[in-house]
């Protein structure tokens, strides 16, 4: 079925509130090995003999968090992170630009044809910087906003407690421990991470909402509509949002032949 998909490239920005399930959805996209990403031929040795096989392509994931952690050798990044301070936009922009300029995706069903941007750009200023400094053919093509209901996010987080040594996680409403506030295996006390406390969660969501306004202004008002595709999914779970996102991506890569194929089949 892979031949029924267009040879297109896609630079996708996923936008989500903290705790909105973006990481889970990205993992699901990778694990699902969708046909629209195409296949590549690799040479494998089987019982001492060379054998060519087709294996599914994977999207390239560019996570700003991972890139920042890997970029701690950069003196400017190191300075802020060692002091526990937020890394300013100027330093993030510089580091991300170095990475993005080296990214190559192919207009082919036999090569990596999609890159997912995770965490950058995360505000309007970074969007403008990317537009002004990135080559035209490497600009973002599509934005998908994951609009998970924020009341649900708050509820999930504040109900989450962990056993520190093992990392076992409990939800006091949906998956409570057998004994209140005790780990099921060791009987040791559970704790709540600072990131899951109500004050922290609501503060992070407020910050996200302010930045989202700027991102939407940039992509929906400042950028010509023919240059960008903007979608919003608003399911209550990662599974629901994953399914909607996959429909969007399949439609983007779908050919006229595939449309006819599905019309006849269904």
C-alpha positions as CSV (number, residue, x, y, z in Angstrom):
1,X,0.0,0.0,0.0
2,X,2.9,2.3,0.4
3,X,2.8,3.1,-3.4
4,X,-0.5,4.7,-2.8
5,X,1.1,7.6,-0.9
6,X,2.7,10.7,-2.4
7,X,6.4,11.4,-2.4
8,X,6.1,14.4,-0.1
9,X,8.1,15.9,2.7
10,X,6.6,17.2,5.9
11,X,8.0,19.4,8.7
12,X,5.4,19.1,11.5
13,X,5.2,21.1,14.6
14,X,3.3,19.4,17.4
15,X,2.0,21.9,20.1
16,X,0.6,20.6,23.4
17,X,0.1,21.8,26.9
18,X,2.4,20.3,29.5
19,X,0.9,16.9,30.4
20,X,-1.2,16.9,27.2
21,X,0.1,13.6,25.9
22,X,2.4,14.9,23.2
23,X,5.3,12.5,24.1
24,X,3.0,9.5,24.2
25,X,1.6,10.4,20.7
26,X,5.0,10.8,19.2
27,X,6.0,7.4,20.5
28,X,2.8,5.9,19.0
29,X,3.5,7.5,15.6
30,X,7.0,5.9,15.6
31,X,5.8,2.5,16.9
32,X,2.9,2.3,14.4
33,X,5.4,2.3,11.4
34,X,2.8,4.0,9.1
35,X,2.8,3.2,5.4
36,X,2.9,6.9,4.5
37,X,6.4,7.2,5.8
38,X,7.6,4.8,3.1
39,X,10.3,2.1,3.3
40,X,14.0,1.9,2.8
41,X,16.1,-0.9,1.5
42,X,18.8,-2.2,3.8
43,X,21.4,-4.9,3.4
44,X,21.4,-7.6,6.0
45,X,23.5,-10.6,6.6
46,X,21.5,-13.8,7.1
47,X,23.4,-16.9,7.8
48,X,26.5,-15.3,6.2
49,X,24.7,-14.2,3.1
50,X,23.8,-10.7,2.0
51,X,20.1,-10.1,1.8
52,X,18.3,-6.9,0.9
53,X,15.1,-6.1,2.9
54,X,12.6,-3.3,3.1
55,X,12.2,-1.8,6.5
56,X,9.7,1.0,7.5
57,X,11.1,4.5,7.7
58,X,10.7,6.4,11.0
59,X,10.1,10.2,11.4
60,X,13.0,12.3,12.6
61,X,12.1,13.6,16.1
62,X,13.7,16.9,17.0
63,X,13.0,17.5,20.7
64,X,14.3,20.8,22.1
65,X,14.6,19.2,25.5
66,X,16.9,16.4,24.2
67,X,18.9,18.9,22.1
68,X,19.4,21.2,25.1
69,X,20.6,18.4,27.3
70,X,23.0,17.2,24.5
71,X,24.1,20.8,24.0
72,X,25.4,21.3,27.5
73,X,28.9,21.5,26.2
74,X,27.9,24.8,24.6
75,X,29.4,27.4,27.0
76,X,26.3,29.6,26.9
77,X,23.9,26.8,27.5
78,X,26.1,25.3,30.2
79,X,26.2,28.7,32.0
80,X,22.4,28.9,32.4
81,X,21.7,25.2,33.1
82,X,24.5,24.9,35.7
83,X,22.9,27.9,37.6
84,X,19.4,26.3,37.3
85,X,18.2,29.2,35.2
86,X,15.9,29.1,32.2
87,X,17.9,29.2,28.9
88,X,16.9,32.4,27.1
89,X,15.4,32.4,23.6
90,X,18.6,33.7,22.0
91,X,20.6,30.7,23.2
92,X,17.9,28.2,22.3
93,X,17.4,29.7,18.9
94,X,21.1,29.5,18.1
95,X,21.4,25.9,19.2
96,X,18.2,24.7,17.5
97,X,19.2,26.5,14.3
98,X,22.5,24.5,14.1
99,X,20.5,21.3,14.4
100,X,17.7,22.2,12.0
101,X,20.1,23.3,9.3
102,X,21.7,19.9,9.3
103,X,18.4,18.0,9.0
104,X,17.8,16.4,5.6
105,X,14.5,14.8,4.6
106,X,13.8,13.3,1.2
107,X,11.0,13.8,-1.2
108,X,10.8,10.1,-1.6
109,X,8.9,7.0,-0.3
110,X,12.3,5.3,0.1
111,X,13.8,7.8,2.5
112,X,12.9,9.7,5.7
113,X,10.3,12.2,4.6
114,X,9.0,13.7,7.8
115,X,10.4,15.5,10.8
116,X,8.5,16.2,14.0
117,X,9.4,19.4,15.9
118,X,8.8,18.9,19.6
119,X,9.2,21.9,21.9
120,X,10.5,24.4,19.3
121,X,9.3,26.9,18.4
122,X,7.3,27.3,21.6
123,X,6.5,31.1,21.4
124,X,5.9,33.7,18.7
125,X,9.4,35.2,19.0
126,X,10.9,31.8,18.2
127,X,8.5,31.3,15.3
128,X,9.6,34.7,13.8
129,X,13.3,33.8,14.3
130,X,12.8,30.5,12.5
131,X,11.0,32.1,9.6
132,X,13.7,34.8,9.2
133,X,16.7,32.5,9.5
134,X,15.7,29.2,7.9
135,X,15.8,28.5,4.2
136,X,12.4,28.7,2.5
137,X,12.3,25.0,1.7
138,X,12.9,24.1,5.3
139,X,10.1,26.0,6.9
140,X,7.3,24.4,8.9
141,X,4.6,22.9,6.7
142,X,2.0,21.9,9.3
143,X,1.1,22.6,12.9
144,X,-1.1,20.3,14.9
145,X,-2.4,21.7,18.2
146,X,-3.2,19.0,20.8
147,X,-6.0,20.7,22.8
148,X,-6.3,18.2,25.7
149,X,-8.9,19.6,28.1
150,X,-6.8,21.4,30.8
151,X,-9.1,20.4,33.7
152,X,-8.3,16.8,32.8
153,X,-4.6,17.6,32.8
154,X,-4.8,19.2,36.2
155,X,-6.8,16.3,37.6
156,X,-4.4,13.7,36.3
157,X,-1.3,15.5,37.6
158,X,-2.5,16.3,41.1
159,X,-3.8,12.8,41.6
160,X,-0.4,11.3,40.6
161,X,2.0,10.0,43.2
162,X,5.1,7.9,42.8
163,X,7.3,5.5,44.7
164,X,10.6,7.3,44.4
165,X,13.1,4.3,44.4
166,X,11.2,2.2,41.8
167,X,9.4,4.9,39.8
168,X,6.1,3.1,40.2
169,X,3.3,5.5,39.5
170,X,-0.2,5.6,41.1
171,X,-3.3,7.7,40.4
172,X,-5.3,8.2,43.5
173,X,-8.6,8.3,41.5
174,X,-8.0,5.7,38.7
175,X,-5.2,3.5,40.0
176,X,-4.8,3.9,43.7
177,X,-2.4,1.9,45.9
178,X,-3.9,-1.0,47.9
179,X,-3.0,0.9,51.1
180,X,-3.5,4.6,51.1
181,X,-0.2,6.5,50.3
182,X,1.9,3.2,50.4
183,X,3.7,1.5,47.6
184,X,2.0,-1.9,46.8
185,X,5.4,-3.8,46.6
186,X,7.5,-2.3,49.4
187,X,5.0,-0.6,51.7
188,X,7.2,2.5,51.6
189,X,5.5,6.0,51.4
190,X,4.6,7.6,48.1
191,X,5.5,11.1,47.2
192,X,4.2,13.7,44.8
193,X,6.7,15.4,42.5
194,X,6.9,19.1,42.6
195,X,5.9,19.2,38.9
196,X,2.6,17.4,39.8
197,X,1.6,19.8,42.5
198,X,-1.5,22.0,41.8
199,X,0.4,25.3,42.0
200,X,3.1,24.1,39.6
201,X,0.7,22.5,37.1
202,X,-1.6,25.6,36.9
203,X,1.4,28.0,36.6
204,X,2.8,25.9,33.7
205,X,-0.6,25.8,31.9
206,X,-1.0,29.6,32.3
207,X,2.4,30.1,30.8
208,X,1.6,27.7,27.9
209,X,-1.7,29.4,27.2
210,X,0.0,32.8,26.9
211,X,2.6,31.5,24.5
212,X,-0.1,29.6,22.5
213,X,-1.8,32.9,21.7
214,X,1.4,34.1,20.0
215,X,1.9,30.9,18.1
216,X,-1.6,31.0,16.7
217,X,-1.2,34.6,15.8
218,X,1.9,33.8,13.8
219,X,0.6,30.8,12.0
220,X,-3.1,31.8,11.5
221,X,-2.8,35.5,11.0
222,X,0.8,36.6,10.2
223,X,1.6,33.7,7.8
224,X,-0.1,33.3,4.4
225,X,-2.6,30.5,4.7
226,X,-1.4,28.7,1.5
227,X,2.0,28.3,3.2
228,X,0.9,26.5,6.4
229,X,-1.6,23.8,7.4
230,X,-3.0,24.3,10.9
231,X,-5.1,21.6,12.7
232,X,-6.5,21.1,16.2
233,X,-7.4,17.9,17.9
234,X,-9.2,17.9,21.2
235,X,-9.7,14.4,22.4
236,X,-9.6,13.6,26.1
237,X,-7.0,10.9,25.8
238,X,-3.8,10.3,23.9
239,X,-5.3,7.4,22.0
240,X,-8.1,9.5,20.6
241,X,-5.8,12.3,19.6
242,X,-3.3,9.9,18.1
243,X,-6.1,8.5,15.8
244,X,-7.1,11.9,14.7
245,X,-3.5,13.0,14.0
246,X,-2.9,9.8,12.0
247,X,-6.0,10.6,9.8
248,X,-4.5,14.1,9.2
249,X,-1.1,12.7,8.2
250,X,-2.5,9.9,6.0
251,X,-4.6,12.5,4.2
252,X,-1.6,14.7,3.7
253,X,0.4,11.9,2.0
254,X,-2.5,10.3,0.3
255,X,-2.6,10.1,-3.5
256,X,-5.6,10.3,-5.9
257,X,-5.1,6.5,-6.5
258,X,-5.5,5.8,-2.8
259,X,-8.6,8.0,-2.6
260,X,-10.2,5.9,-5.4
261,X,-9.0,2.7,-3.8
262,X,-10.8,3.5,-0.5
263,X,-13.9,4.7,-2.3
264,X,-14.2,1.3,-4.0
265,X,-13.4,-0.6,-0.9
266,X,-15.7,1.1,1.5
